[in-house]
Amino acid sequence: MGDYTVAFLVSGMPFLYVYMASLIALLIPIQIKDENAPVVRFSATQFLIPLLLAPPLLLDYFSLFAMLADPSAQLYIGVVSFLIQMGLGLPFLFWKKFWEKAQEKMLSNNFV
Protein backbone atom coordinates (compact mmCIF):
# COMPACT_ATOMS: atom_id res chain seq x y z
CA MET A 1 0.00 0.00 0.00
CA GLY A 2 1.27 3.45 -0.83
CA ASP A 3 2.11 6.00 1.83
CA TYR A 4 -0.43 8.50 0.49
CA THR A 5 -3.21 5.94 0.54
CA VAL A 6 -2.59 5.04 4.17
CA ALA A 7 -2.42 8.76 4.99
CA PHE A 8 -5.85 9.34 3.44
CA LEU A 9 -7.37 6.43 5.34
CA VAL A 10 -5.87 7.46 8.67
CA SER A 11 -6.60 11.18 8.26
CA GLY A 12 -10.29 10.46 7.72
CA MET A 13 -10.65 8.55 10.99
CA PRO A 14 -11.07 11.62 13.26
CA PHE A 15 -14.03 12.76 11.16
CA LEU A 16 -15.54 9.31 11.51
CA TYR A 17 -15.10 9.46 15.30
CA VAL A 18 -16.75 12.90 15.41
CA TYR A 19 -19.71 11.48 13.49
CA MET A 20 -20.06 8.53 15.88
CA ALA A 21 -19.63 10.63 19.03
CA SER A 22 -22.18 13.16 17.79
CA LEU A 23 -24.84 10.53 17.22
CA ILE A 24 -24.20 8.90 20.57
CA ALA A 25 -24.27 12.27 22.38
CA LEU A 26 -27.65 13.06 20.89
CA LEU A 27 -29.32 9.67 21.06
CA ILE A 28 -27.87 8.18 24.28
CA PRO A 29 -27.26 11.01 26.76
CA ILE A 30 -27.18 8.64 29.73
CA GLN A 31 -24.53 8.60 32.43
CA ILE A 32 -24.33 5.72 34.87
CA LYS A 33 -23.16 7.37 38.09
CA ASP A 34 -22.80 4.37 40.38
CA GLU A 35 -23.86 0.78 40.84
CA ASN A 36 -27.05 1.89 42.62
CA ALA A 37 -28.36 3.68 39.54
CA PRO A 38 -31.65 2.38 38.20
CA VAL A 39 -31.56 -0.05 35.32
CA VAL A 40 -31.87 1.82 32.05
CA ARG A 41 -33.90 0.15 29.36
CA PHE A 42 -33.02 0.74 25.75
CA SER A 43 -35.47 2.58 23.56
CA ALA A 44 -36.09 2.12 19.86
CA THR A 45 -33.94 5.19 19.15
CA GLN A 46 -30.99 3.59 20.90
CA PHE A 47 -31.33 0.47 18.79
CA LEU A 48 -31.10 2.75 15.76
CA ILE A 49 -27.54 3.78 16.62
CA PRO A 50 -25.82 0.61 15.32
CA LEU A 51 -27.69 1.02 12.06
CA LEU A 52 -26.39 4.58 11.74
CA LEU A 53 -22.85 3.71 12.79
CA ALA A 54 -22.42 0.56 10.70
CA PRO A 55 -22.17 2.12 7.20
CA PRO A 56 -19.18 4.39 7.97
CA LEU A 57 -17.35 1.57 9.72
CA LEU A 58 -18.09 -0.80 6.85
CA LEU A 59 -16.82 1.89 4.47
CA ASP A 60 -13.47 1.84 6.25
CA TYR A 61 -13.19 -1.93 6.11
CA PHE A 62 -14.34 -2.03 2.49
CA SER A 63 -11.82 0.66 1.55
CA LEU A 64 -8.99 -1.24 3.17
CA PHE A 65 -9.85 -4.55 1.50
CA ALA A 66 -10.53 -2.89 -1.85
CA MET A 67 -7.09 -1.30 -1.75
CA LEU A 68 -5.51 -4.65 -1.01
CA ALA A 69 -7.45 -6.29 -3.83
CA ASP A 70 -6.78 -3.63 -6.47
CA PRO A 71 -3.43 -1.89 -5.98
CA SER A 72 -3.92 0.28 -9.07
CA ALA A 73 -6.91 2.07 -7.48
CA GLN A 74 -5.38 2.62 -4.04
CA LEU A 75 -5.09 6.39 -4.25
CA TYR A 76 -8.58 6.81 -5.73
CA ILE A 77 -10.18 4.63 -3.05
CA GLY A 78 -8.23 6.42 -0.30
CA VAL A 79 -9.30 9.87 -1.51
CA VAL A 80 -12.95 8.85 -1.91
CA SER A 81 -12.98 7.24 1.54
CA PHE A 82 -11.43 10.37 3.07
CA LEU A 83 -13.98 12.65 1.39
CA ILE A 84 -16.90 10.53 2.56
CA GLN A 85 -15.59 10.46 6.13
CA MET A 86 -14.99 14.19 6.05
CA GLY A 87 -18.49 14.73 4.69
CA LEU A 88 -19.94 12.74 7.58
CA GLY A 89 -17.99 14.35 10.41
CA LEU A 90 -17.34 17.93 9.36
CA PRO A 91 -20.95 19.17 9.50
CA PHE A 92 -21.22 18.09 13.13
CA LEU A 93 -18.15 20.14 14.05
CA PHE A 94 -19.72 23.40 12.82
CA TRP A 95 -23.40 22.73 13.56
CA LYS A 96 -23.94 24.85 16.67
CA LYS A 97 -27.68 24.11 17.04
CA PHE A 98 -26.96 20.38 17.07
CA TRP A 99 -24.57 20.70 20.01
CA GLU A 100 -26.94 23.01 21.88
CA LYS A 101 -29.71 20.42 21.45
CA ALA A 102 -27.42 17.60 22.57
CA GLN A 103 -26.33 19.62 25.60
CA GLU A 104 -29.95 20.39 26.56
CA LYS A 105 -30.83 16.71 26.27
CA MET A 106 -27.87 15.73 28.45
CA LEU A 107 -28.81 18.30 31.10
CA SER A 108 -32.43 17.14 31.11
CA ASN A 109 -31.19 13.56 31.77
CA ASN A 110 -28.92 14.70 34.64
CA PHE A 111 -25.72 14.05 32.71
CA VAL A 112 -22.89 15.59 34.73
N, C-alpha and C positions, 0 to 999 in steps of 0.2 A: 504494500500500500504506500502511496506517495505521502510525503510529509504534508503537503497542502491539503490533501483529502482528510487526513487525520485531524488537521487543524480546524477544518470546517466542521467536522463532526463534533469535536470537543468544544469549540467555541459556541455551538448552538445549544449545548446542554444547560447553561444558566437560564436561558429563555424558557426552556422546557420546565425547569424547576419553578420558575416564577409562575408559569401557567398552572402547574399542579398545586402549588401553595395557595394561589389565588382562589382556585375552586374549593379547596379544602377549607380555607378561611371563611368563605361565604356559606358553604353548605353544611359544614360540621364545626360550628363555633362552640365546642364543648370542651371543658377542662375538668379533668378528674383531679380533685384536690387531695383526697386521701382515701383510704380503704373503706371509710364509713359513708362514702358518697352513695347516693341511691343508684340503682342499676339503670343505665340509660338504654332504652330500646331504640333500635334503628328505625328510621322512617323511610318512606319510599324515596325521598330525595337523597338520602345517604346511600341508598343502593344504586343510585344513578351515577355516583362518583366514579366507580370503576369503569363504567361505560364511557365516561368522558375522558378518563385518563388513559385508557387502553390504546386508542389510535395514535397519540404521539409517541408512546413507548414502543408500539409496534413499528412505527415509522423508523425509529432509531435502529431497531434490530433488523428491519428489512434493508435499510440503507447499508448497514455493515455487511450483511450477507450478499447483497447485490454487488457491492464493491469487490468482495472476494470472488464472486462468480464471474464478473466481467471487468477485468482490470482496465480495459480501454475506456470505460465510462466512469472511472473513479471520481475524477474531478467534477464532472457534471452531477453525479449523484450526491456528492458532498455539498456542492453549492445549493442544489435544490433542497436537500435536507436542512441545511442551515437557514435558508430563506423561509421554509415552512415553520421551523422552530421559532425563528425570530418573529414571524407573523402571529404565532400563537401567544408568545410571552410579552412582546413589546407593548401591545395595547393596554395590558393590565398595569404596566409600570406607570403609564401616564393618565390613566383613567381615575381621576380624583373622586368622582361620585361613587364609583365601585368600592373604593377603600373606605369612604365615609359610611356606606351602607354596611359593609362587612364589620366595621368598627361598632356601629350601632347595634348590630345583631349580636356581636360578642358581648357588649355591655349589657344587653337585655338578658343574656344567658349567664350573667355573673362570671364572665371570663376575666381573670385577673391578669 
